[in-house]
Amino acid sequence: MRPIQMVDLKQQYLAIKQEVDVAILDVLDSTAFIGGKPIQDLAAGLNDYLGVKHTIPCANGTDALQIAMMALGLQPGDEVITASFTYIATVEVVALLRLKPVFVEVDPKTFCIDPEAIRKAITPKTKAIVPVHLYGHTANMDEIMKIASEHNLYVIEDNAQAIGADYTFPDGTKKKTGSIGTIGCTSFFPSKNLGCYGDGGAMFTNDDALAEQLKMVANHGQKVRYYHEVVGCNSRLDTVQAAVLKIKLKKLDEYIAARRKAADYYDAAFAGHANIATPYRAPYSNHVFHQYTLTLDGFENVAEIRNGLNAYLAEQKIPSMIYYPVPAHRQQMFASFGGADFNLPITDWLTDRVISLPMHTELEEEQLQFISSHVLTYLNSKK
Ligand SMILES: *Cc1c(COP(=O)(O)O)cnc(C)c1O
């Protein structure tokens, strides 16, 4: 059996090595390291794939979120409603821009922001909602878009973990996540569902004027070279990364299918177990399984058992991860923003119970069998 990894980038690379190596050598040959043709090709490919008018590539997913907030003209003190149960990047940029992060609860089944909690948190200062499609499950976008239009708020989708996911509206229309809100943001970090071989990110929008604004902010606040209209930043995707992503975008649906197949295997292995909740799949979401995350329950000392499972698996050379061990509102970073004043029992409840198992495009049945049987062995020994 091949060694088990959380994400097996090597095996995935080997499967596309010939095509990728040629594409990278072409970039070297062209010496168009910045702004080369693969960048425009990739943006056009993503527009097609996501059904969106504009893709603006940038340096990473964190920048994408920051540039989105800058381009929308959010001002210090403006309130941004988002989940605490997320990767820190989502909320870090809010604080960096001196906006006010308003942390609300997630739905304990989907791990995504709870629309009712958003409603309760709206004040006259609220300007934007940032739903995160966490672990590859889509947030309840129909409700979120309704709330946003009732209260005239921007929606910035953090799509870093869900690129390629379809969201189905109640009337049956489907849209890709990242194409629904005012702006969609994604990351091409190597381990993401569409990852490059370094850092990368992108923003998506259907609004022509906003697309211009995003491009300008990402490029030192200039539309015309050396004439700087606004304070911007320098955030570019480089040509080598775009060349890799062009190839991987063609395979994205195949990659998603492989992840879903692995998830189906795990689901069947853990079905009906009294202490394990397998990932819920809401009818509106086709989960793209950036992570396969179990929620443990029914133990008195559940956090201890969850951490024990993590350690036991490590002894068997099976990696597993706690995403994330400390929710954003409890991070020291947010102490001066009143983070600890937020009362988020569901977020805390999940933080004690979640554990993510290896999930990637190259998992083999033998590995899945080995992983799931060890999870069961450990948990059954704790009953
Ligand atoms: C990875 C990730 C980001 C940030 O992406 P980077 O490219 O690492 O900056 C933002 N939000 C979420 C939810 C992520 O998983």
The ligand as an SDF file (V2000), in Angstrom:
LIG
                    3D

 15 15  0  0  0  0  0  0  0  0999 V2000
   -7.1560   28.4500    1.8820 C   0  0  0  0  0  0  0  0  0  0  0  0
   -8.2160   29.3430    2.3230 C   0  0  0  0  0  0  0  0  0  0  0  0
   -8.1130   30.7460    2.2020 C   0  0  0  0  0  0  0  0  0  0  0  0
   -6.8650   31.4760    1.8260 C   0  0  0  0  0  0  0  0  0  0  0  0
   -6.1930   31.0760    0.7330 O   0  0  0  0  0  0  0  0  0  0  0  0
   -4.6140   31.3350    0.5550 P   0  0  0  0  0  0  0  0  0  0  0  0
   -4.4030   31.1210   -0.9040 O   0  0  0  0  0  0  0  0  0  0  0  0
   -3.9010   30.3600    1.4100 O   0  0  0  0  0  0  0  0  0  0  0  0
   -4.3340   32.7390    0.9460 O   0  0  0  0  0  0  0  0  0  0  0  0
   -9.2090   31.5060    2.5550 C   0  0  0  0  0  0  0  0  0  0  0  0
  -10.3300   30.9480    3.0280 N   0  0  0  0  0  0  0  0  0  0  0  0
  -10.4570   29.6170    3.1940 C   0  0  0  0  0  0  0  0  0  0  0  0
  -11.7320   29.0690    3.7210 C   0  0  0  0  0  0  0  0  0  0  0  0
   -9.4010   28.7710    2.8590 C   0  0  0  0  0  0  0  0  0  0  0  0
   -9.5320   27.4580    3.0360 O   0  0  0  0  0  0  0  0  0  0  0  0
  1  2  1  0
  2  3  1  0
  2 14  2  0
  3  4  1  0
  3 10  2  0
  4  5  1  0
  5  6  1  0
  6  7  2  0
  6  8  1  0
  6  9  1  0
 10 11  1  0
 11 12  2  0
 12 13  1  0
 12 14  1  0
 14 15  1  0
M  END
$$$$
